[in-house]
């Protein structure tokens, strides 16, 4: 194991600890840094929205390594699930009515990428 690999592993462990504790992390994407949290933790999601100063009505982006990770967060009918399956791992969206913000009729835009 190289020092770079060890440092990278430590960063991942730190990020996982922060997420499990209900925190918000910054992570690199293709072009900018994104903010992320545990999508099943309502307080963490609200914290993320507050940091971004983003109204809940604008919806969120979900990043998942496979379709199963969207279960319990986004209701997908058979056609939507098939569309995502065919497009994977390309970004697709929007899907409507997520678990957390259903009362606000917000949108969630799932982005499904392969994890390496």
C-alpha positions as CSV (number, residue, x, y, z in Angstrom):
1,X,0.0,0.0,0.0
2,X,1.4,3.4,-1.0
3,X,1.2,6.5,1.2
4,X,-1.2,8.0,-1.3
5,X,-3.5,5.0,-1.1
6,X,-3.3,5.1,2.7
7,X,-4.2,8.8,2.8
8,X,-7.1,8.2,0.4
9,X,-8.4,5.4,2.6
10,X,-8.2,7.6,5.6
11,X,-10.2,10.4,3.8
12,X,-12.9,7.8,2.9
13,X,-13.1,6.6,6.5
14,X,-13.4,10.2,7.8
15,X,-16.1,10.9,5.2
16,X,-18.0,7.8,6.2
17,X,-17.8,8.7,9.9
18,X,-19.1,12.2,9.2
19,X,-22.0,10.9,7.2
20,X,-22.9,8.2,9.8
21,X,-22.9,11.0,12.5
22,X,-25.4,13.0,10.5
23,X,-22.9,15.4,9.0
24,X,-22.5,16.9,5.5
25,X,-19.3,16.3,3.4
26,X,-17.8,18.0,0.4
27,X,-16.6,15.6,-2.4
28,X,-15.2,16.2,-5.9
29,X,-17.3,15.6,-9.0
30,X,-16.4,15.9,-12.7
31,X,-16.4,19.7,-12.6
32,X,-17.0,21.0,-9.1
33,X,-17.3,19.9,-5.5
34,X,-20.6,18.5,-4.4
35,X,-22.2,18.4,-0.9
36,X,-23.5,15.1,0.4
37,X,-25.1,13.4,3.4
38,X,-27.1,10.3,4.3
39,X,-30.3,10.7,2.3
40,X,-32.1,8.6,5.0
41,X,-31.3,11.1,7.7
42,X,-33.8,13.9,7.5
43,X,-31.9,16.3,9.8
44,X,-28.8,15.8,7.6
45,X,-30.7,16.5,4.4
46,X,-32.2,19.7,6.0
47,X,-28.7,20.7,7.1
48,X,-27.4,20.2,3.6
49,X,-30.3,22.3,2.1
50,X,-29.5,25.1,4.7
51,X,-25.8,25.1,3.8
52,X,-26.7,25.4,0.1
53,X,-29.4,27.9,0.9
54,X,-31.6,25.8,-1.4
55,X,-35.3,25.6,-1.0
56,X,-36.7,22.1,-0.7
57,X,-39.0,22.8,-3.7
58,X,-36.0,22.7,-6.0
59,X,-35.4,19.1,-5.2
60,X,-32.1,17.2,-4.8
61,X,-29.7,15.0,-6.7
62,X,-29.1,11.5,-5.5
63,X,-25.9,9.8,-6.4
64,X,-26.1,6.0,-6.3
65,X,-23.9,3.1,-7.5
66,X,-26.9,1.0,-8.5
67,X,-30.7,1.2,-8.7
68,X,-31.2,-0.7,-5.4
69,X,-29.7,2.3,-3.5
70,X,-32.7,4.4,-4.6
71,X,-35.2,2.0,-2.9
72,X,-36.9,3.8,-0.1
73,X,-36.0,7.2,-1.4
74,X,-37.6,7.5,-4.8
75,X,-40.8,5.8,-6.0
76,X,-40.1,4.5,-9.5
77,X,-42.8,2.9,-11.6
78,X,-41.7,0.0,-13.9
79,X,-41.1,2.3,-16.9
80,X,-38.9,4.7,-14.9
81,X,-36.9,1.8,-13.4
82,X,-36.4,0.4,-16.9
83,X,-35.3,3.7,-18.2
84,X,-32.8,4.1,-15.4
85,X,-31.6,0.5,-15.9
86,X,-31.0,1.1,-19.7
87,X,-29.3,4.4,-19.2
88,X,-27.1,3.3,-16.3
89,X,-24.4,4.5,-15.6
90,X,-25.3,7.8,-17.3
91,X,-27.0,10.6,-15.3
92,X,-30.8,10.7,-15.8
93,X,-33.8,12.4,-14.2
94,X,-36.1,13.8,-12.9
95,X,-38.1,11.4,-10.9
96,X,-41.0,12.7,-8.8
97,X,-41.9,12.4,-5.2
98,X,-39.2,11.3,-2.9
99,X,-39.8,9.8,0.6
100,X,-38.5,12.7,2.6
101,X,-40.2,15.7,0.9
102,X,-43.4,14.1,-0.4
103,X,-45.5,16.6,1.4
104,X,-43.9,19.4,-0.7
105,X,-44.2,17.5,-4.0
106,X,-40.5,18.1,-4.5
107,X,-38.4,16.5,-7.2
108,X,-35.4,14.2,-6.8
109,X,-33.1,13.7,-9.7
110,X,-31.4,10.4,-9.3
111,X,-27.9,10.2,-10.8
112,X,-26.7,6.6,-11.0
113,X,-23.0,6.0,-11.6
114,X,-20.8,3.0,-11.5
115,X,-18.5,2.9,-8.5
116,X,-14.9,1.8,-9.0
